Amino acid sequence: MSFRSTAAPALAAALALSLLTATDVTATAPSTASGATVLAAFHHQRLTWKSCVLGPQDTLGGELAQADAQCADVRVPLDYARPDGRTITVAITRIRATDTAHRVGSLLLNSGGPAGETLGDAPWIRRTMKDVGARYDIIGVDPRFVGRSTPLDCHWPTGSFFRSAGADRAGFDRMTAFARDLADRCRRHAADVLPYVTTRDTARDMDVIRAAVGERRISFLGYSYGSYLAQVYVTMFPGRTDRMVVDGVMDASRYSPRLLRGSETANRRALEHWASWAAARDATYGLGSTRRAVLAVVDHIQATAARRPLELGEFRMDEHLVAPLIMGGLSQDNDTAFGNLAQAVRGMRRAAEGGQVTPSPVLTEMLTLLLTGASSPYGSAQTAILCGDVPDSRDPEVYWHDVQRSRALDPLFGPATHNITPCAFWAPPRERPTTVTDDFPALLVNATGDPRDPYDGALLLHRKWRSSRLVTLRGADQHGVYGYGISLCADEAVNAYLATGRLPRQDVSCGRL
């Protein structure tokens, strides 16, 4: 689960299933010959490529234009079982291959989330690929109901449901009411499309895009949730994938609406790492000269917020937001991200002490996401995907028990990662979750300290997919490796695979730059 970031290449540097029998691709195919003919028309549609610039203030469009990218809208069925019914559009961008003599094909991108906007990622992925990028058409995709695709907006007062349960039952009950209200808003504003906001439908859209751009097989680069999408796609559409790289590997057996369950230990380790960094810079940030002292500041903020909201400029931050804000600052292992988190914690401490605070730009961005409706479409689409993919308990007592148990293990992160979500009040998913294929020769990439998708998830998929290879970045609490400027070794391993189509002979162990 991600807090959306506007900084590239931090694709969605963020926050934030039991597997049942598979529903294979034929089970949701059109039931009539005419339906199959209609679906074929989507595969063979003629795309209209045009400038990505929507107007003089369109920064994204300007960046894409500078990279010689063009945009198109791909028409897809809302409901693939009824392809002659309502349609929606999926926005894509393409940077065409320039080394046409050695062209490999199309490389589709997914930045994670779920509901991460990927349209603008093609330029920096192209730069990361170096000479190899000239051999691919690089295609960024805003998945259905995301970004420039047909929109979805539940008119939420927030851009994310992710909250901590708080310190006691009263706090949990507030969050239960909050989750119920968000679900009710989606039913009021988007009930007609909610059943079709799913990973399986996104995978079907991917296959329409594959055909519409004229490829028999596509290559794919997916980050975080994009690794789950990749697993679903190769299961539903065997034989239609060429080269696949997944970075920040999500174990499909753990995929659920409470996406960050199991990440508490990795987040605690990342927090301690950051605290040591901040302690070494006490003269700059004033948070304490030891790791223990810095961690005590975080505990003080949480304890104070449990008694009263903290005033941060125009925002009021309560106990339910401290853990999400801290976790939001822990996904990148570098001085810039650590400095941003230190500034945010310094502002929160000042507010806890009763001082007037002007929050830092990064903290303002995060508070705006959490406490205003500016990013309601993002949170709406993300939640619809999670709730539409996998059922979760509808009994609040189950969540309360999980919160209490996890609180004993980590009092800061546990009540956040195990908290109730709007999915407790959502209609059951239209389809059963996908049982992922037993093997696929993908290149997996993960940092050992990834606080979003812990490293053991990569190990589990690597053991399941015996033909895969694993590129490990050691000694970094980093979410997302390829293209993040943290390991030349990892970047070179991915580029070599994309260039040749040959996986490394054995797994690759990398250090930081």
C-alpha positions in Angstrom: 0.0 0.0 0.0 1.4 3.3 -1.0 1.1 6.9 -0.2 1.4 8.5 -3.6 4.5 10.5 -4.1 5.1 13.2 -6.6 8.8 12.7 -6.7 10.4 10.5 -9.4 11.6 7.9 -9.5 9.9 7.1 -6.2 7.2 5.3 -8.0 4.8 5.3 -5.0 7.2 5.5 -2.2 4.9 5.0 0.5 3.1 3.8 3.0 0.9 1.0 2.5 -5.5 -14.3 1.0 -5.9 -17.0 1.5 -5.9 -18.5 -2.0 -9.0 -20.2 -3.1 -9.6 -22.1 -6.3 -8.6 -20.3 -9.4 -11.1 -18.9 -11.9 -9.2 -19.5 -15.1 -9.4 -17.2 -18.1 -12.1 -19.3 -19.9 -14.4 -19.0 -16.9 -14.9 -15.3 -17.5 -14.8 -15.4 -21.3 -17.8 -14.2 -23.2 -20.5 -16.9 -23.1 -21.5 -16.5 -26.8 -19.8 -16.5 -30.1 -21.0 -12.9 -30.7 -19.5 -11.9 -27.4 -16.2 -13.4 -28.4 -16.3 -11.5 -31.6 -16.9 -8.2 -29.7 -14.0 -8.9 -27.5 -11.8 -9.5 -30.5 -12.7 -6.1 -31.7 -11.1 -4.6 -28.5 -7.9 -6.6 -29.3 -7.8 -5.2 -32.8 -8.8 -1.6 -32.1 -6.8 1.1 -33.8 -5.2 3.4 -31.3 -5.0 7.1 -31.8 -1.6 8.3 -30.6 -1.5 12.0 -29.7 0.4 14.5 -27.6 0.2 13.9 -23.9 0.0 17.6 -23.1 -3.5 18.5 -21.9 -2.9 22.2 -21.5 -0.3 24.9 -20.6 -0.2 23.9 -16.9 0.2 20.1 -17.6 3.6 19.4 -16.0 3.2 15.6 -16.6 2.3 16.1 -20.2 5.3 18.4 -20.7 7.7 15.9 -19.2 6.3 13.1 -21.5 6.6 15.4 -24.5 10.2 16.1 -23.7 10.8 12.3 -23.7 9.1 12.0 -27.1 6.3 10.0 -25.6 2.8 9.9 -27.1 -0.5 9.0 -25.4 -3.5 7.0 -26.3 -6.7 5.8 -24.8 -7.4 2.1 -25.0 -11.1 1.1 -25.0 -11.9 -1.9 -22.8 -15.1 -3.5 -21.5 -16.2 -2.6 -18.0 -17.4 -6.2 -17.6 -15.5 -8.7 -19.7 -18.3 -11.2 -19.4 -20.4 -8.7 -21.3 -18.0 -7.1 -23.8 -20.9 -5.6 -25.8 -22.0 -3.6 -22.8 -20.5 -0.4 -21.2 -16.9 0.5 -22.0 -14.3 2.5 -20.2 -10.8 3.8 -21.3 -7.4 3.0 -20.0 -4.8 5.7 -20.6 -1.3 4.7 -21.8 1.8 6.4 -23.0 4.5 5.1 -25.2 8.2 5.9 -25.9 9.0 4.1 -29.1 12.1 2.0 -29.7 14.8 3.8 -31.6 17.0 0.8 -32.2 14.5 -0.8 -34.5 17.0 -3.3 -35.9 17.3 -4.9 -32.5 13.8 -4.2 -31.2 12.6 -6.7 -28.5 9.0 -5.6 -28.1 6.9 -3.6 -25.7 7.7 -3.3 -22.0 4.6 -2.5 -19.8 5.0 -0.7 -16.5 3.1 -0.8 -13.2 4.2 1.3 -10.3 2.3 -0.5 -7.6 -0.1 1.0 -5.1 -2.5 -0.5 -5.9 -3.9 2.4 -7.9 -0.5 3.9 -8.6 -0.3 6.2 -11.6 2.3 4.9 -14.1 1.7 7.1 -17.1 4.6 9.3 -16.2 7.2 6.6 -15.4 8.2 5.7 -18.9 10.9 8.5 -19.2 12.9 7.6 -16.1 12.6 3.9 -16.8 13.9 4.6 -20.3 16.9 6.4 -18.7 17.5 3.6 -16.2 17.6 1.0 -19.0 20.4 2.9 -20.8 21.1 1.5 -24.2 18.7 -1.4 -23.7 15.8 1.0 -23.5 16.3 1.9 -27.2 15.2 -1.6 -28.1 11.8 -1.4 -26.4 8.6 0.4 -26.8 8.2 1.5 -23.2 4.5 1.7 -22.2 3.3 3.4 -19.0 -0.3 2.6 -18.0 -2.8 4.2 -15.7 -4.8 1.2 -14.7 -8.6 1.2 -15.0 -10.1 4.0 -12.8 -6.7 5.5 -12.0 -5.1 8.8 -13.2 -6.1 9.7 -16.7 -8.1 6.6 -17.3 -11.9 6.6 -16.7 -12.1 8.0 -13.2 -13.6 6.7 -10.0 -14.3 9.0 -7.0 -16.2 8.0 -3.9 -15.9 11.7 -2.7 -14.0 10.8 0.4 -12.7 13.3 2.9 -9.3 11.6 2.7 -6.9 10.1 0.2 -6.3 6.9 2.2 -8.2 4.7 4.6 -4.9 3.7 6.3 -5.1 4.6 10.0 -3.9 3.2 13.4 -6.6 1.7 15.6 -5.4 4.0 18.4 -4.7 3.3 22.0 -8.0 1.8 23.2 -11.4 0.5 22.3 -12.8 3.9 21.9 -10.2 4.7 19.2 -10.9 1.4 17.5 -14.6 2.1 17.5 -14.0 5.5 15.9 -12.0 3.8 13.1 -14.8 1.3 12.6 -17.2 4.1 12.0 -14.7 5.8 9.8 -14.2 2.6 7.7 -18.0 2.1 7.4 -18.5 5.7 6.3 -15.9 5.3 3.5 -17.5 2.1 2.3 -21.0 3.8 2.3 -19.6 6.7 0.3 -18.4 4.3 -2.4 -21.7 2.5 -2.5 -23.5 5.9 -3.0 -21.2 7.2 -5.6 -19.7 4.2 -7.5 -21.8 1.1 -6.9 -22.2 0.5 -10.6 -18.5 0.0 -11.2 -17.1 -1.3 -7.9 -17.5 -5.0 -8.9 -15.1 -4.4 -11.8 -12.3 -2.6 -10.0 -10.1 -5.6 -9.5 -6.7 -7.0 -10.3 -8.1 -9.7 -12.5 -9.8 -7.0 -14.7 -6.6 -5.0 -14.7 -4.9 -8.1 -16.0 -7.5 -8.5 -18.7 -6.9 -4.9 -19.7 -3.2 -5.6 -19.9 -3.9 -8.3 -22.4 -6.1 -6.0 -24.5 -3.2 -3.5 -24.5 -0.8 -6.2 -25.5 -2.9 -7.0 -28.5 -3.8 -3.4 -29.4 -0.1 -2.4 -29.6 0.5 -5.4 -31.9 2.4 -7.7 -29.7 2.1 -11.5 -29.4 3.9 -11.4 -26.1 4.7 -8.5 -23.8 7.4 -7.8 -21.3 6.6 -6.4 -17.9 8.2 -4.4 -15.1 6.2 -4.2 -11.9 6.9 -2.7 -8.5 5.3 -3.8 -5.2 1.6 -4.4 -5.9 2.7 -4.6 -9.5 4.4 -7.9 -8.6 1.0 -9.3 -7.6 -0.5 -8.1 -10.8 2.3 -9.8 -12.7 1.6 -13.1 -10.9 -2.1 -12.8 -11.8 -1.4 -11.9 -15.4 0.9 -14.8 -16.2 -1.6 -17.2 -14.5 -4.6 -15.9 -16.4 -2.8 -15.5 -19.8 -0.1 -18.2 -20.0 2.3 -17.9 -23.0 1.7 -14.2 -23.5 4.6 -12.8 -21.4 8.2 -12.5 -22.7 10.5 -10.9 -20.0 9.3 -10.1 -16.5 10.9 -8.1 -13.8 9.2 -7.7 -10.4 10.7 -5.4 -7.8 9.5 -5.3 -4.2 8.0 -8.8 -4.3 4.6 -9.3 -2.8 3.8 -12.9 -1.8 0.4 -13.6 -3.3 -0.5 -15.9 -0.4 -0.4 -12.9 1.9 -2.3 -10.5 -0.3 -5.3 -9.1 1.4 -7.0 -5.7 2.2 -4.7 -5.4 5.2 -1.8 -5.2 2.8 0.9 -4.3 5.4 0.3 -7.1 7.9 3.6 -8.8 8.5 5.7 -5.7 7.8 5.9 -4.6 11.5 9.4 -6.1 12.1 10.8 -4.6 8.9 9.3 -1.2 9.7 10.7 -1.3 13.2 14.1 -2.1 11.9 13.9 0.7 9.4 12.7 3.1 12.1 15.7 2.1 14.3 18.1 2.6 11.3 16.6 6.1 10.8 16.9 6.9 14.5 20.6 6.1 14.4 21.0 8.3 11.4 19.1 11.2 13.1 21.1 10.8 16.3 24.3 11.2 14.4 22.9 14.6 13.2 21.5 15.9 16.4 23.1 19.3 15.8 20.9 19.6 12.7 17.6 18.1 13.8 17.8 18.2 17.6 16.0 14.9 18.1 18.6 13.4 20.5 22.1 12.2 20.3 21.4 8.5 20.7 19.1 6.1 18.8 17.2 5.5 22.1 16.6 9.2 22.6 15.3 9.7 19.1 12.9 6.7 19.4 11.7 8.2 22.7 10.7 11.3 20.8 8.5 9.2 18.5 6.9 7.5 21.5 6.3 10.9 23.1 4.5 12.1 20.0 2.3 9.0 19.9 1.5 9.3 23.6 0.6 13.0 23.3 -1.5 12.5 20.2 -3.5 9.8 22.1 -4.5 12.5 24.7 -5.2 15.4 22.3 -4.8 16.3 18.6 -1.6 18.0 17.6 -1.9 21.3 15.8 0.3 21.4 12.7 -0.5 24.6 10.8 -4.0 24.2 9.5 -4.0 20.5 10.3 -5.1 18.6 13.4 -3.2 15.2 13.8 -4.6 12.6 16.2 -3.3 9.3 17.4 -4.7 7.5 14.3 -2.2 9.3 12.0 1.2 9.0 13.8 2.0 5.5 12.6 0.9 6.1 9.0 3.0 9.3 8.9 6.1 7.6 10.3 5.7 4.6 8.0 5.3 7.0 5.1 8.8 8.3 5.7 10.5 4.9 6.0 10.2 3.5 2.4 13.4 5.0 1.1 16.9 4.4 2.6 18.8 7.6 1.7 19.8 10.9 3.2 17.0 12.9 1.5 14.2 10.7 2.7 15.7 10.4 6.2 16.1 14.2 6.4 12.5 14.7 5.3 11.3 12.3 8.1 13.5 14.0 10.6 12.0 17.4 9.7 8.5 15.9 10.0 9.2 14.4 13.4 10.8 17.6 14.6 7.6 19.5 13.7 5.4 16.8 15.4 7.4 17.0 18.5 7.1 20.8 18.6 3.4 20.4 18.2 3.3 17.8 21.0 5.0 20.4 23.3 2.4 23.0 22.4 4.4 25.1 20.1 3.3 26.7 16.9 4.3 24.7 13.8 4.5 25.3 10.1 4.8 21.7 8.8 7.6 20.9 6.4 6.6 20.6 2.7 6.8 16.8 2.8 4.7 16.6 6.0 2.2 19.1 4.5 1.9 16.8 1.4 1.2 13.7 3.6 -1.3 15.6 5.9 -3.1 16.9 2.8 -3.4 13.4 1.5 -4.7 12.0 4.8 -6.9 14.9 6.0 -8.4 16.4 2.8 -10.4 15.0 -0.1 -7.8 16.2 -2.7 -6.7 12.6 -3.4 -10.0 11.0 -2.9 -9.9 9.3 -6.4 -6.6 7.6 -5.5 -7.9 6.3 -2.2 -11.2 5.3 -3.7 -9.6 3.2 -6.5 -7.0 1.7 -4.2 -9.6 0.5 -1.7 -11.9 -0.7 -4.5 -9.1 -2.9 -5.8 -8.2 -4.4 -2.4 -11.8 -5.0 -1.5 -12.7 -6.3 -4.9 -9.9 -8.8 -5.0 -10.0 -10.7 -1.7 -12.7 -11.0 1.0 -11.9 -10.0 4.6 -13.7 -10.5 7.8 -17.0 -8.6 8.3 -16.8 -8.9 12.1 -15.2 -5.9 13.8 -14.3 -8.1 16.8 -11.9 -10.1 14.6 -10.0 -6.9 13.8 -10.1 -5.8 17.5 -8.6 -9.1 18.5 -5.9 -8.8 15.8 -5.1 -5.2 16.9 -4.7 -6.2 20.5 -2.5 -9.1 19.7 -0.3 -7.1 17.4 -0.1 -4.2 19.9 1.8 -6.4 22.3 4.4 -7.1 19.5 4.7 -3.5 18.3 2.6 -0.8 19.9 3.3 1.7 17.2 3.0 -0.3 13.9 0.8 -3.3 15.0 -2.4 -1.4 15.6 -2.0 0.3 12.1 -1.2 -2.8 10.0 -4.0 -4.9 11.6 -6.7 -2.2 11.8 -10.2 -2.5 10.3 -10.6 -1.4 6.7 -13.6 -0.4 4.6 -13.5 -3.9 3.1 -15.3 -5.1 6.3 -18.3 -3.3 5.0 -17.9 -4.0 1.3 -19.9 -6.3 -1.0 -18.1 -9.7 -1.5 -15.7 -9.9 -4.5 -17.3 -10.9 -7.8 -14.6 -13.5 -8.5 -12.5 -15.7 -6.3 -8.8 -14.9 -5.9 -6.3 -16.2 -8.3 -4.3 -19.3 -7.5 -0.9 -18.3 -8.9 0.8 -20.6 -11.4 3.4 -23.0 -9.9 6.4 -21.6 -11.9 7.5 -18.8 -14.1 11.0 -17.7 -15.2 10.9 -14.1 -13.8 13.6 -11.9 -12.4 12.8 -11.0 -8.8 14.4 -8.0 -7.1 14.2 -7.1 -3.4 16.1 -5.4 -0.6 16.7 -7.4 2.5 15.2 -4.6 4.7 12.2 -3.6 2.5 9.6 -2.2 4.9 6.7 -2.5 2.5 7.2 -5.9 1.0 9.4 -7.8 3.4 12.2 -9.9 1.9 10.7 -13.2 3.0 7.9 -12.6 0.4 10.6 -12.6 -2.3 12.0 -15.8 -0.9 8.6 -17.5 -0.9 7.9 -16.6 -4.5 11.4 -17.6 -5.5 10.9 -21.0 -3.9 7.5 -21.4 -5.6 8.8 -20.2 -9.0 11.8 -22.5 -9.3 12.7 -21.1 -12.7 13.1 -17.6 -11.4 16.2 -15.8 -10.2 16.5 -13.4 -7.3 18.5 -10.2 -7.2 19.0 -9.3 -3.6 20.1 -5.8 -2.4 21.7 -6.4 1.0 22.0 -3.9 3.9 19.2 -1.5 2.8 15.8 -0.7 4.2 14.6 0.2 0.7 11.3 -0.3 -1.1 12.0 -0.5 -4.8 15.6 -1.1 -6.1 15.8 -0.9 -9.8 16.2 2.7 -11.0 16.3 4.2 -7.5 20.0 5.0 -7.7 20.9 2.7 -4.8 22.6 -0.2 -6.4 24.5 -0.2 -9.7 24.9 -4.0 -9.4 21.1 -4.5 -9.3 20.5 -2.1 -12.2 23.0 -3.9 -14.3 21.6 -7.3 -13.5 18.1 -6.2 -14.6 19.4 -4.5 -17.8 21.4 -7.5 -18.8 18.3 -9.7 -18.5 16.2 -7.2 -20.4 18.8 -7.1 -23.1 19.3 -10.8 -23.6 16.2 -12.4 -22.2 18.5 -14.8 -20.3 18.2 -15.0 -16.6 21.4 -15.0 -14.5 22.9 -18.4 -14.1 22.4 -18.1 -10.3 20.9 -15.6 -7.9 22.7 -12.3 -7.6 23.7 -10.6 -4.3 24.3 -6.8 -4.5 25.5 -4.1 -2.2 24.7 -0.4 -2.2 26.5 1.9 -4.6 
